[in-house]
């Protein structure tokens, strides 16, 4: 029995994780709900910040900004605020206390159905319902629970396994800061398969997916769950039976079942599901394989051996025979091969420390083997130790000649290319991937070939060679289809969406990105899902749709509660702050931006981006000196080509701030801006340089301000990005309204009026035009639209009423 709580119009049931306002449910991110519930359930006393951190986040070393955002969200959803503190009271220098009266009721949950374990059918392990497929247990989990997994569904783990990270470059257009998402494409799938053509192969062979093995508890079970899964999958694949990559299987089963839109069979696109069972029988290992083709045909085979891997291969041979296929002869696994399989199993379980420990415990001869050294380099790479990974790979390159070891050399080159991308060296990455691809094109290595293509595409996109990138993404798609790798296909689709954004086509990118984010969540690839949401936010802001950007940010925030990657989370916080500013939630935006700028360990690029966004907020709030300082710092920090758009935005903000206080300084800044913009190929840099020139000329009596604005407008019209069109229209309309040229101003306002239902600035501009021309009814309608979009932003005085002289003239 538990309790539910009523206050004002709200009803919260912690047991159901449900908050309602009347009949309307309110969706809260998990940690925000937990924070609210903890404060309510401990309403008899003040709760310190450290206690909240420990109770809700499970640790105490949390940035205060994170808690600040949670409290702001609670207050906003409940209609409370920091000034009134009607429901939630701040205890200065300590924490918070729930202050509102509550009506408390006992809540009795419905009784669950009988949970008696049913006897296991003779031909059933995969013949379970698809949604009852046992999950993958982390090393050290309760072995007894794992042993009973076939009889009952296991709790879904939210631990993420991600073996290939998204490759992309993003320059966030809407709020003047550039964001480069980590560019890494080298698969961390540490195993390698080299299919051998079988003597007899069925042309209608089903696609199989081998699930994690159900292992009798014991000291070997921790690695056997995944090691035996991969042993069976590799043998089936090498004998001509298509098999889904083990990485995809593990990633899908680790995703919460609620995130999936279909069954695992549907998600994996595999008609034949195979479950290994491994147990000790005397001094031998017995491996049973239970297979279900989804059409009513079920198969069970078994084999025994003193060696578990040999038993797995023998059982796989029997399954192949039942399916009408001839297995290939498999060599006995050496001690080195068993070590590699153990390392691969640890990597599949996302336990890099265990994989590294296995290597450290190996003999010196094993440590010197190419297979082990390659895996150690990939472990360094996944841990973010790019210099160490590069050093290991370079040392191996001369030992893997193209003629005698082409596949090994290609894997090393793919790794070097991915490291080069991660270190911002796309030209060098192109060379590495360009050398790898020819080594693989004539061989049956579709996964590695796909890695080469997607890596070369990423490098091309990073150099704005989008036609070349599109061709290689298409080639990667074909390679991954041959490998039955649906998770990799999602990554290709996401990268194509990123490329569309990079080509200044946000409307085209959005459907692809939305589909990719949904797919990543279903697969449990949460970091990829979150970064795809970051791109969605950027697209919506480029389209002047702040509300849609905020919806994407809220969706990403839910995903973010389930991952622990500081760099990715900081990227999201920056993107979310832009969305908050776009909808006028300025206090929350400031909390997030200040937290990024003051937080320890935040990337310099993210800090600069946060300062860039904050500079614009300061300028729009009339604090020109603060805006100038912040913008000047951002200009200095955002100096690489990847940050050209953010730097251009910062320079424009700096010049606008200086025009308020020191026009002479603004002239020197403009000269530097124009000189740099003339050397860069970035379209927004050139556009904003012309816009800055026009505004400076207008403010200082220059004669060519109008011509510069027309040129800026022509540049904005080329790509048709709403954000850029609006930037020019606002500047031009301001000048024309000030000069009383209402007819020309109406043209500029008309350019952006199509967005006045969704963008505060466009709605305000319309209201100002109607006020200036005495159209009071239209002005009131425009002001009402602006107020609905304003958030914490004020409506300017010249939009609130028509001038007396204009009203008199109209009468």
N, C-alpha and C positions, 0 to 999 in steps of 0.2 A: 504494500500500500504506500502511496506517495501523496503529495499535495499539489493542488493547483491554486493559483493566486489571481484575484481580481483587483484592479485599481483603475479609477476613471473608466474609460471605455475599453480597457485592455484586459485580456485573460491570457495567462501564461501557464502552460502545463509542462514542467520540466521533463517528465517521463516520456512525453511524446515529442519533446523538443519543438513545441508549437507555441507561437505567439500570435494572438489575434487582436484586431481592433474591431469590435462588433463581430460581424460575420466575415470580415476580410482577413485572410492570413497575411502576416508580415514576414518576409524572408530576411533572415539575418545570417551573416557569416558565422560559422560555428564558434569561433572564439568570442565574437561579440555576444552571441546568445549565452555562452557559458559565463561570460563576465557579468551580464545582467542577472542571470540566475543565481550566481554566487552572492552578489550583493543583496538580492532579495532574501535568499535563504539565511543570510547572516545579518539581517536588518537590525538586530538588537545592539550592534556595535559598529564603530568605524573600522574599515578595512584598509590596512596599509598597502602601499603600492607593491612592496616586495611580496606580501602575502597573495595579492591578486596575481602577480606574475607567476608565482609558484603553483597556485591552484589552477589557473586557466591555461598558462603556457607550459607549465611543467618545468620551468627554469627561472632563475632570477636575473640573469644577465640580459634582460630585454631593454631595448631603447625606450625611454619614456614616451617618445613620439608614437610608438606602436599602441601603448595604452591610451594615449591622448586621442588617437583616431578611433579606438573602440568606444571611449566615453562619448565622443562627439556623435558617433553613429547612434548610440543608444538614445542620447538626448534628442537627436533629430527625429528618430522614428517615433519617440514617445511624446513629441511636442513640448519638450522641456528645453531650457537653454542655460548657459553658464551664468547668466545674470540673475534669472529668477530662481533657479535651482529648486523647483517645486517638488520634483521627484527624486533627483539625485544630487546630493550635497557634496561639495568639495571641502575636504578638511585640509587647510593650508599646510604645506610641508609634510603631509602625512599620507593622505589617500582620499577615500570616498566613503559615503554612508547613504544607504537607502532611507529616504525621509518621508515617503508618502504612506498613508494608511492603506492597509490591505484587508480584503476579505479572503479568508482561507477556507478551502474545502478539501476534503479527503478525495483523492482520485484513486479509483480501483481499476487496474488494467484488466482487459479481458483475459480469461484463462487461456493459455496456449493449448494447442492440440496435443494429444498424447505423443510423447517422444520416445516410445519404446523402439528399440533397435530391431529391425526386421531381419530374419535369416537372409543370408546372402545367396542369391540365385547362383546356380552352377555356372552359367554363362554370363555373368554380369560383373563388370567393373566399369567398362565404357557403356554398358547397357543401363546405367543410371540415367536419370533425367540430366539433360545438358547443364542445367543450372545447379546440379549437385556435384559437379566435377570437383574433386578435392583441390584446395588451394595449395600453393607452394609454401611450405613452412621455412622460416628463416633458420639458419644454423643455431643450434642450442634450444630450439623449441621443444615442447613436451613431446617426447617420442611416442608415448602411449596414444596421444591424440592423433598423431600422424598414422599410427598403425590402424586406427579405427576409421580412417578417413573414407574408406570405401563404403562404410555403412551409414555414414551421416555426413551432411555438408559441413565444411569447416568455416570458421569465421574468415571473412575476407580481409586480407592484409591491405593496408594503404601504403605500404612501403613501395616506392617507385623503383622500377628497374629500367634504366634508359641506357642503351648501348651505342646509339648513334645520335649525335646532337644536330640540331637544325643549322643549316648553313644559310646566312643571309646578311645583307647590309640594310640598315634602315636609317633614314634621316627623318626624324619626326617633324612634320611640316608645320603643324598648327600653332605651337607655342614656342617656337624659336630655339629649340634645343635639339641637338643630334644625338641619336642613340644607336650604337653599333652593337648588334646582338652577336654573341659569341659564335664564331664561324668554325665549326668543327664537323667533319664528315667521316672520319675514319671509324669504321665499325669497331666497337669494343667487343664484338663477338669473338672470343679468343680461340674458338675452334676453327678448323678449316676443313671443308670437305672437298674431295677431288673425285667426283663421280666416275665410275668405270663402267663402260657399256656392258651390260649383261649379255650372256650367250644367247638367251632368248628373252625378249622383252615384250610385254603386252602393249599394244598401241592404245588400249582403252583403260590403262591403269588408273585407279582412283588417286586423288590427292589425299595423302595421309597427314595426320597430326599426332605426334607422340606426346603424351601428357607426362608430367612428372611422375616418377615411379612411387608406388606405395611400398615402403620398406619396413621390414620388421625392425623394431627398435634395437639399437646397438651402436657400437662405436663407429661402424662403417656407414650408418644410415644418413648422416648429415650430408655427405657428398654424393652418395649413391642416388638420392632422389633425382638429382639433375644429371649426374654422370651417367647413370643407366638410361635415362631418357635420351640423352644425346648419343649414347652408344647404339641404341636401337634405331634412332632416326638416321644416323649416318649410314648404318648397314642397309637399311631399306632404300635410302637414297642412292647409294652406290650400286645397288642391284636394279636400278631403273624404276623404282616406285617413287613418284614425286612426294616430297615431304616438306611440310611447313618448317621454316627455321625455328630452332628451339627458343631463340630470343623472343620471337613473336608469341609463342605459346606461354612462356613465363610472364611476359609483360601483360598479356590479356588476363591470365588467371590471377594476377596480383591486383588488377583493377577491381574496385568494388562492383558487385553484380548490379547495383542500382544504376551505374553509369553506362551499362551496356544496352544497346538498342535491340539486340537479338541474342541468340544462343552462341556459345563458343564455336559450335560447328559452323554457324553462319558467318561469324566474325573472321574465323580462320580460313573460310572458303575451303574446308576439307570435308570430304564425304566420309572418310574412314578415320575414326578416332581410336587410338591405340593406347591402352594403359598397361604399363609394366608393373608387375608385383614381384618383389624380391624378398626371399626369406632363407634362413639357414635350415637345412635338413641334414642333421648329422654333421659331417665334416664337409658338406658340399653347399653350394648356393643353388637355389631353385629360382628360375625366372619364369613367370607366367605372363603371357601377353593376351589380354582380352581386347578384342576389336569389334567395333560396331559400325556398319556402313550407313546407318540412318534410314535404311529401307527395309528393316526387319531381319537382315542377315547379321548374325553374330558368330564370332570365331574365338576359340580359346586354344592356345598351344602352350607348351611348357618345355623346358630343358634344364638339365642339371650339369654342374661342373664344379670343380674345386676353385675355379677362377670365375668371378661374377661376370666379367666382360665376355668371357667365352660362352657362358650360359646365355647371356643376352643375345649374342650373335647367333647361337644355335636356335634359340626360340624365334628370332627374326627369320632365319632360314625356313623354319616350319611354316611360319605365317605366309611367307612368300610362296611356298609350295601350295598352300591352301588357296591362295589367290591366283594360281596358275602361272607363277613367275619362277624363273630359275635364279637362285642366288649366285653371287660372285664368290669366288674363293677369297677368304679373308685371312690375312697374316695374323699370327699370334702377336698379341701386344707385348712389347718389351716393358721393362721397368720405366724407361723414359716415357713411353706412350701412356702408361698408367699415371705417372706424375703429371703429364700434360692434361690428361682427362680430369684429374683432381683440381688442377689450377682452373681449367675451364668451368668446372662445376661451381667453384667458389665465385668466379666472375659472373656466371649466370645468376647466382644468388645475390649479386651486388655486394659481395663481401671482399673488397679489395685487400683488406688487411690479412684475411685468411689466405688469399691467393699469394700475396707477397711473402707470408710466413712459410708457405709450402716451398717457394723458391729458395728462401734462405736456408731451409733445412735440407735441401737437396745436396747431392755430392758435387764437388767442383766440376766434374766432367758433365754432369747434367746441367749445371748452371751455364756452362759454356756452349750448350747445344743451341742451334739457331731457333728452334721452336720455343725454348724457354726464354731466350733473350728477347725474342719478338714479343712474347707475352708480357715480359717485364716492362718493355718500352710502352706497350699499350696501357698497362696499369699506371705508369707515370703520366701518360697522356690523359687518362680519365681523371686522375687526381689533380689535374691542372699544372703538373710539373713539365711544362713544354720544353724547357731547355734540356732537362734531363732526358726526356723522350727523344729529342732530336739528336743528342750526343750518342745515345745507344744506337739509333737507327743509322746514323752516318757511319759508325764503326762497323756495322753489319753489311753495308752496301757493297763494298769490294769483295766480300765473301760470298756474294750471291750473283754470279755471272748470268747474264741474260740467256746464254745458250744452255747452260746446264741446270740452272735453278730459276726459270722464268717466273713461276708463280710466287716463290718466296721473294724474289726481287720486286715483283709488282706490289706485294703487300707492304714491303719496306717503303717503296716509293709512295704508296697511298698514305702511309703514316707520315712521311716527311711533308707531303702536300698538305695534309690536315694541320700539322704543326705550323707550317708557313701561313696558312689561312688564319689560324689562331693568333699568330704574331703579327698580323696585318701586312703580309707580304704576298699579295695575290699573283704578282708576276712570277715569283719563284714557285708558288704553288702550281701555277699553270704548267710550268716546265716538268715538275715532278709527275703530276697526273698525266701529262702528255706523253711521258716516257712509259708510264705504267700501262696505259690502255692498250697499246699495240701488243704488249706481252700477253694480254688476256683475251684478245678478240678471237683468236683461233682455238681457245681452250674452253672447256666446259666449267667455267668459274663465274657464273652469273652474278653472285653476290659481290665478289671483289670487282668485277667489271662495272657493276652498278655504282660501287663506291668511287671508282675512278671517274666515271661520267658525272656523277653528282658533284664531286669535288672540283672537277674542271669547270663545270657550269657555275659553281659558286664563285670560283676565282674570276671567271669572265664577268659575272654580274657585278662583282666588286670593282671591276674596272669599267663598268658601264657598257660592256659589250653584250648587250642583251640578246641580239640575234644568235650569237654563238652559244650563250647560256641556254636559250630556248631549245636549240638543237640537241645539246647534251642532256638537258632534262628529259627530252623525248627518248633519247637513247637509254638513259637510266631507267625510265619506266619499262621499256621492253626487257631490259636485263632483270629487273626485279620481278617482273611477271614470270619470267622463266624460272626464277628462284622461288616462286610462290610466296614472296615476302610482302604481305599486305601492309605491314607497318612501315616498311621502307617506301612503299608506294604513297602512303600518306605524307611522308617527308618530302617526296618529290612534289606532290601537289601543293604543300605549304610553301616550298621554295619558289614554285611558279607564282604563287600569290605574292610573295615578297618581291619577286622580280617585277611584277605588274606595278606594285607600289613604287619600286625604284624608278620605273619608267613614267611616274607621275600619272598613274591610272588607278586611283583609289577605288572608284566605283566598280571597275572590272576586277580588282583584287578582292573585294569584300566577300562575294559569294564563296570563292575558293578558300579564303581564310576561315570563314565561319564553318564551312564543312570540315576543314582540317582540324580546327579546335575541337569540334564535337567528336571527330574520330579519335583524336589523341586522348581525350578523356575516357572514351570507351576502352581504349587499349591500356589505360593506366600510364600513358606517357605524359605525365603531368607537367614537367618542365617545358616540353615542347608545346603543350596546350596553352600554358601561361604566356609563353613568348609569342605565340600566334595571336593571343588576345591583345598583347601589346601592339602588334601591327594593326589589329582591328581598331583599336583606340585611335591610332595615328590616322587611319583612313577616314574614320568618322569626323575627326577634327578637321582634316583637309577638306571635307565636304560640308563644313560648318554645321554639323549636327552634334552638338554637345551632349544632348540627352542620350542619343544612341551611344556615344563614346562612354558616358557614365554607366550605361547598362553593361557594356562590354567590360568596363573596369570592375563593376560589382561581380560579374561572372568570373573574372580572373581572380578576384579576391577570394572567392570560395575555393578555387583550385589552390591558391597560394597557401591556404591554411594546412594543406596536406604535403607540402614539400619543405625541404630545408636546404636551400641553395641561396646564400647571401647575395651573390651577384645578380641572379635572376630576380630575386625579390626586390632588390634596389631598383632594377629596371622597371618593374611593375609600379613601384611607389612613385617613380618619376612620371610615368605615363598616367597614372591615376591622378597625380597632382595637376597635370595639364587638363585632364577632363574635369576635375573639380573647379579649376579656375574658369573653364569654358562655360560652366553652368552657374557660376557666381557663388559657389561655396568656398569663399575666399579664406575663411578662418581655418577650415580643414586643409585647404591647399597649403597655407602657410605652415601649419604644423608639420605636414609631410615634407615640405621643402626645407624647412629649418632642420628637421631631423636628418635629412640626407646630407646637408651641408656641414653638420656638426658631428655626424656619426663617425666612429672609428672604423677604418677598413673599407670605406666606401670608395669605389673607383673614382679617379680624378675626373673622368669624362662625365660621370653621373653627377658629381658635385658641381661641375661647371654647368651642366644642363639645368640643374636645380636653381642655380644662381641666375641663369638666363630667364627662366620662367618667373622667378621672383622679381627680377628687374622690371619686367613688364607690368606685374601687379603693382609694384611701387609707383611706376610712372603713371598708370591709370588712376592711382589713388592720390596723385598730386605731390608725391615725394620724389622730386627730380634728383636731388643729390644722392639719395640712396640708390635710385635706379641707375644713375650714371656709374657709380662705383661697382655695382654688381655686374652691369653690362660690360664694363671695361675689363673686369676679371674674366668674364666668359669669353670675350674676344681673344684674350691672350691664351686661354687654355684650349679653346677649340680651334687649333691651328692646323690640323691634318685635313687632307682632302675629304675624308669620310664625314667631316663635320662642317662642310662648307655651308649648308643651309642654316644650321644653328648659328654659325659665326655671322652670317649675313643678318639674321634676325637680331643678334646681340649688337651688332654695329649700328643698325637702324635705331634700336632702342637707345644706345649711347648718344647718338647724334641728336635725337629728339630731346633727351634729357639735357644735353649741353645747350641746346637752343633756348632753353628756359633761363639759363644762368650765365652762360659764357659763349656767345656766338663766335668769338675769335677761336676758342678752343674747338668748337664744332667744325670750323673750317679746316683745321689741321686733321681732325679725325676723318672728315669726309674725304680729304685728299688721300689718306691712307686706305680708306675703304674702296674708293674708286680704282686706285692702283692695283689693289689685290683682286677686285672683281674683274678687272681687265685680263688678269692672268688665269683665272679659274674658268673651268668649263661649266660650272653649275648655273643652271638657268635662274634659280631664285636669287643667287648672289647678284647677277647682273640686273635683275628686275629691282631688287631692293636698293641697289646702288643708285639707280635712276630715281627711285622714289625718294631716297635720302637727299639726292642732289636737288630735286624739285622743292622739297620742304625747306631745305637750307636757303635756296634762292628766294623762295617766297618770304621767308622770315627776315632776310637781310636785304631785300630790295633788288634781287637779281632779276634780269629781264627774261630769262629763259625757263622760268618755273613751269609755265604751261606746256611748253614743248617737251620738257622732261617728263611731265605727267602723261602726256599723250604717248610717249615712247614706252613708259612703264606699262600703260594700259595695253599697248600692242603686244608687249612681252607676255603679259598675263593672259591675253586672249589666245595665245598660241596653244597652250595646254588646257586652258579652260578650267583650272582648279578654282573652286569657289573661294577658298581662303585667299589666294593671291588676287583674284578679281576684286574681292571685297576690300583688301588692303589698299589697292589703288583707288577704288571708288570712294572710300572713306576720306582719303587724303584730298582727292580732287573736289569732292562735294563740300568738304569743310571750307576750302578756298573759295569756291563759287558762291556758297551761301554767305560768306563774309563779305564778298564783293557785291551781293545783291543780284547776281546773275542766276535768277531762279529757274529760267528756262533750261540753261545748260546744266544746272544742278539736278534738275528733274531727270535728265538723261542718265547721269551717274547713279542717282538713287534707284532709278528703274533697273539698272544692271543687277542690283543686289536685292531688289524687293522680293524676288522669288524665294529668298531664304529668310524673309523677315518673320515667318512663323516658327522658325527653329533657332535663329541666332539673335542674341540680344543686341549686338551692335547694328545689325541691319534693321531691326525694328526701331531702334532709337533714331537712326538716320532718316527713316521715313517720317517719324514723328516730328523731327526737326524741320524737314522740308514742308510738311503740312502746316506747322506752326508759323513758319516764315511767310507762307503764302496765304495765311488766313483761313485755311480749310479746317475749321475747328472740329467738325464731326469726324473727319478722317483722322485728324490728329489724336482725338480721344481713343479711337479704335487702335491706332498704332501704339499709343502709350499703354493701353491695356495689354496688348501683345508683349510689349517690352517688360511690363511689370511681371507677367507670368514667366518670363525668362530671366529676370534680373538676379534672383538670389539675393546676395548681400550688396549688390551694386546699386548705386544711386542713378536715377533718371536725371539727365542734365536739365538745368533750368530752362534752356531755350527750346526744350521739347514739351514743357509742361503747360505752356499757354501761348497763344498767338499775341504778338505785340499789339498794343492799343491802337497805334496808327494804322496797322494793317486791318484790324477789325473795323475801325471807323471807316476806312476806305472801302471795305467790302459792303458796309451798310449804305 
